Amino acid sequence: MNLPLDSRQLRAFAIIARTGSFTLAAKELYLSQSAVSHSMKALEHDVGCRLLDRVGKKVALTQAGEQFLRHADKILEQMSAARSSLQELGKWGRGRLRLGASTTACQHILPAVLREFKESFPQTIITIEPGDSNDAVELLRNHRIDLALVLEPKREDQLTFTPLFGDEMLFLLSPLHPWSKAQRVIQTEIARQNYILYSKSSHTFRMVEDYFRQEEIVLNTFIELGSMEAIKELVKLGLGISIVAPWIAKKELEEGSLVTMPLGRRKLKRTWGIVHWRGKRLSLAEETFVGLCRSATAELSNESSAKSASL
């Protein structure tokens, strides 16, 4: 097994090759001439051949030395590039931020957060992996992202969840729906409704399914979609009802094109937050992103609390 070469010996060899002198090399390296000479003997012993010919005070490369110099120069150049790259990362605002987020968060939360983030870190490269909460957590486990903006996952020993805000799932209906006109949900009709629900593989779908299972209600008829915008449009057309958090349909609720109603006496609540590896020290950019998310979602948390109090 070949052991790695000593970078200090490589540097000394390259300087001797350039200057043709042990004395000049020793001066440039702030070492004694004896130390440089011993270093070259150790390098020649390590590679198994003579690299330098010593003729009086002059030093010339052997044929093996000429060939070895080409490799040494490439190694030293790559080491220098690696050092420069790391120094660039240490400069203000340099680096990367790899995010995972649900499609809902990508549309309703991230735009405002990233707009402010780029003002402070204009040179940071941001990548976003959209997907369901479970997908984002899996990407985090595989070290493909740094932070995930998702619904609270089941207990993860290796991950840390930082809560941002909570919301409540409600029925979403057209103003022309019979329940809207009656201004109440008719419990006996819940199972018979046509439901337009978010992706069946999503964390939210499973929460909805578990909620009604405990109520001993099976939602038999539904359309499954992966877009909240498409869900809202179909509900507006009266093709069915949905179950969403009000902040996702804030604009439509304010203009009156959609209305919400509680699922029942028992509430279905969710918690959103940031997930990252437990024990990981967040960079300044990552800490800033978390802080901006907290500020951006504070209003959502307040709206959710006010909505719950009014129901």
Residue pairs with C-beta under 8 A, 6 or more apart in sequence:
3 46
5 43
5 46
5 47
5 75
6 42
6 43
6 46
7 75
7 76
7 79
8 39
9 39
9 40
9 42
9 43
9 46
10 43
10 72
10 75
10 76
11 29
11 76
12 25
12 29
12 31
12 36
12 39
12 40
12 43
13 40
13 43
13 51
13 52
13 68
13 69
13 72
14 69
14 72
14 73
14 76
15 24
15 25
15 28
15 29
16 22
16 25
16 36
16 40
16 52
16 59
17 61
17 65
17 69
17 72
19 25
19 28
20 58
20 59
20 60
21 57
21 58
21 59
22 33
22 36
22 37
22 40
22 59
23 33
23 57
25 36
26 32
26 33
26 35
26 36
29 36
31 39
40 51
40 52
43 51
44 50
44 51
44 52
47 64
47 68
49 62
49 64
50 62
50 64
50 65
51 61
51 62
51 64
51 65
51 68
52 59
52 60
52 61
52 62
52 65
53 59
53 60
53 61
53 62
53 65
61 69
88 94
89 95
93 120
93 121
93 122
93 123
93 124
93 285
94 123
94 124
95 121
95 124
95 125
95 283
95 285
96 124
96 125
96 126
96 127
96 146
97 117
97 121
97 124
97 125
97 126
97 127
97 146
97 147
97 285
97 286
97 289
98 126
98 127
98 129
98 144
98 145
98 146
98 147
99 110
99 126
99 127
99 128
99 129
99 145
99 146
99 147
99 148
99 149
99 289
100 128
100 129
100 130
100 131
100 135
100 136
100 137
100 139
100 140
100 144
100 145
100 147
100 148
100 149
100 150
101 109
101 110
101 128
101 129
101 130
101 136
101 148
101 149
101 150
102 130
102 131
102 132
102 133
102 136
102 149
102 150
102 151
103 130
103 131
103 132
103 226
103 227
103 228
104 228
104 248
105 149
105 150
105 272
106 128
106 130
107 228
107 229
108 247
108 248
109 149
109 293
109 296
109 297
110 128
110 149
112 296
113 289
113 292
113 293
113 296
114 126
116 292
117 124
117 126
117 285
117 288
117 289
117 292
118 124
118 126
120 288
121 285
121 288
124 285
127 145
129 135
129 136
129 139
129 144
129 145
131 139
132 199
132 201
132 202
132 203
133 148
133 150
133 151
133 153
133 202
133 203
134 153
134 201
134 202
134 203
136 145
136 148
136 149
136 150
136 275
137 148
137 150
137 153
137 156
137 159
137 275
139 145
139 148
140 146
140 147
140 148
140 159
140 275
140 276
140 277
141 158
141 159
146 276
146 286
147 274
147 275
147 276
147 286
147 289
147 290
148 274
148 275
148 276
149 164
149 272
149 273
149 274
149 293
150 203
150 272
150 273
150 275
151 203
151 204
151 270
151 271
151 272
152 161
152 163
152 270
152 271
152 272
152 273
153 159
153 161
153 203
153 275
156 275
157 278
158 277
158 278
159 275
159 276
159 277
159 278
160 275
160 276
160 277
160 278
160 279
160 280
161 273
161 274
161 275
162 273
162 274
162 275
162 276
162 290
163 271
163 272
163 273
164 272
164 273
164 274
164 293
164 294
164 297
164 301
165 271
165 272
165 297
165 298
165 300
165 301
165 304
166 269
166 270
166 271
166 272
166 301
166 304
167 245
167 246
167 247
167 269
167 270
167 272
167 300
167 301
167 304
168 245
168 246
168 267
168 268
168 269
168 270
168 304
168 307
168 308
169 204
169 207
169 208
169 211
169 243
169 244
169 245
169 263
169 268
169 269
169 270
170 243
170 244
170 245
170 246
170 260
170 261
170 262
170 263
170 307
171 179
171 185
171 241
171 242
171 243
171 260
171 261
171 262
171 263
172 231
172 232
172 235
172 241
172 242
172 243
172 244
172 249
172 258
172 259
172 260
173 179
173 180
173 235
173 241
173 258
173 259
173 260
173 261
174 180
174 235
174 236
174 237
174 238
174 241
174 258
174 259
175 256
175 257
175 258
175 259
176 238
177 238
177 241
177 259
178 186
179 185
179 186
179 189
179 241
179 261
180 259
180 261
184 261
185 261
185 262
185 263
185 264
187 264
190 212
190 217
190 219
191 217
191 218
191 219
191 220
192 221
193 219
193 221
193 240
193 241
194 221
194 222
194 223
194 239
194 240
194 241
195 219
195 221
195 222
195 223
195 240
195 241
195 242
195 243
196 222
196 223
196 225
196 231
196 234
196 235
196 239
196 240
196 241
196 242
197 205
197 208
197 219
197 222
197 223
197 224
197 225
197 231
197 242
197 243
198 204
198 205
198 224
198 225
198 226
198 228
198 231
198 242
198 244
199 205
199 224
199 225
199 226
200 224
204 270
207 268
207 270
208 219
208 243
208 268
209 219
211 263
211 266
211 268
212 218
212 219
214 266
215 264
215 266
222 240
223 234
223 239
223 240
225 231
225 234
228 244
228 248
231 242
231 244
232 242
232 248
232 249
232 252
232 258
234 240
235 241
235 242
235 258
236 252
236 257
236 258
243 263
243 268
245 270
245 304
246 253
246 260
246 303
246 304
246 307
247 300
247 303
247 304
249 258
249 260
250 303
252 258
253 259
253 260
260 307
262 311
267 308
272 297
274 290
274 293
276 282
276 286
282 290
